Amino acid sequence: MKKLMQPIRIVAWSDEMGVWTPVRFQMENSDEERVTVRVEKVLDRYEEKTAGQRVINFRCRSTVYEVIRQYELCYELATCRWYLAKW
């Protein structure tokens, strides 16, 4: 997986306990087109500190252009921003 930290647009929901689950997101591909990716499964969810910032990482799986991809989404708690961390 390649490390990107690319800002993304995302649709996510939280349960009554405040646990976030990403549903789908939009990213720019190499041709600068917006691609919508539906999150099929969240494989892992963990919290860590990166450069002094608390972040929640989501390791996910989706089918993109008929290829199954694993990737990592990152939610930065201090800024409330989502990133595509690894692709």
C-alpha positions as CSV (number, residue, x, y, z in Angstrom):
1,M,0.0,0.0,0.0
2,K,1.2,3.5,-0.9
3,K,1.0,6.2,1.8
4,L,-1.0,9.2,0.5
5,M,-2.7,11.3,3.3
6,Q,-5.0,12.7,0.6
7,P,-8.0,14.7,1.9
8,I,-11.3,13.1,0.9
9,R,-15.1,13.7,1.1
10,I,-16.8,11.1,3.1
11,V,-20.2,9.8,4.3
12,A,-20.0,8.1,7.7
13,W,-22.4,7.2,10.4
14,S,-22.0,6.8,14.1
15,D,-23.9,4.5,16.5
16,E,-25.4,5.5,19.8
17,M,-22.0,5.0,21.5
18,G,-20.3,7.5,19.1
19,V,-18.4,4.8,17.1
20,W,-17.8,6.0,13.5
21,T,-18.2,3.7,10.5
22,P,-17.3,5.0,7.0
23,V,-19.9,4.2,4.3
24,R,-18.5,5.7,1.1
25,F,-16.0,8.4,0.1
26,Q,-14.9,10.4,-2.9
27,M,-11.3,10.7,-3.9
28,E,-9.4,12.1,-6.9
29,N,-7.7,9.6,-9.2
30,S,-4.5,10.2,-11.2
31,D,-6.6,11.9,-14.0
32,E,-8.0,14.4,-11.4
33,E,-11.5,12.9,-11.7
34,R,-13.6,12.3,-8.6
35,V,-14.2,8.6,-7.9
36,T,-16.9,7.4,-5.4
37,V,-15.9,4.3,-3.5
38,R,-18.4,2.4,-1.4
39,V,-16.8,0.9,1.8
40,E,-17.8,-2.8,1.6
41,K,-16.2,-3.9,4.9
42,V,-14.3,-2.3,7.8
43,L,-11.6,-4.8,8.6
44,D,-10.0,-3.1,11.6
45,R,-10.4,0.1,13.6
46,Y,-7.7,1.5,15.9
47,E,-6.6,4.8,17.5
48,E,-3.1,6.1,17.5
49,K,-1.1,9.4,17.9
50,T,0.6,10.6,14.7
51,A,2.8,13.7,15.0
52,G,1.1,14.6,18.3
53,Q,-2.4,14.3,16.8
54,R,-4.9,11.7,17.9
55,V,-6.3,9.8,14.8
56,I,-8.6,6.9,14.3
57,N,-7.6,4.6,11.5
58,F,-9.9,2.4,9.6
59,R,-8.6,-0.5,7.5
60,C,-11.2,-1.2,4.9
61,R,-12.0,-3.3,1.8
62,S,-13.8,-2.3,-1.4
63,T,-14.2,-3.3,-5.0
64,V,-12.9,-0.6,-7.3
65,Y,-12.9,-1.0,-11.1
66,E,-13.7,-4.7,-10.5
67,V,-10.6,-5.2,-8.4
68,I,-10.7,-5.9,-4.6
69,R,-8.6,-3.2,-2.8
70,Q,-7.6,-2.8,0.8
71,Y,-6.9,0.7,2.0
72,E,-6.8,2.8,5.1
73,L,-8.9,5.8,6.0
74,C,-7.8,8.2,8.8
75,Y,-10.0,10.5,10.9
76,E,-8.1,13.3,12.7
77,L,-9.9,14.1,15.9
78,A,-8.4,17.6,16.5
79,T,-9.4,18.9,13.0
80,C,-12.4,16.6,12.3
81,R,-10.9,15.8,8.8
82,W,-10.8,12.6,6.9
83,Y,-7.9,11.4,4.8
84,L,-7.2,8.4,2.5
85,A,-4.0,7.4,4.4
86,K,-2.9,4.3,2.4
87,W,-4.0,3.0,-1.0
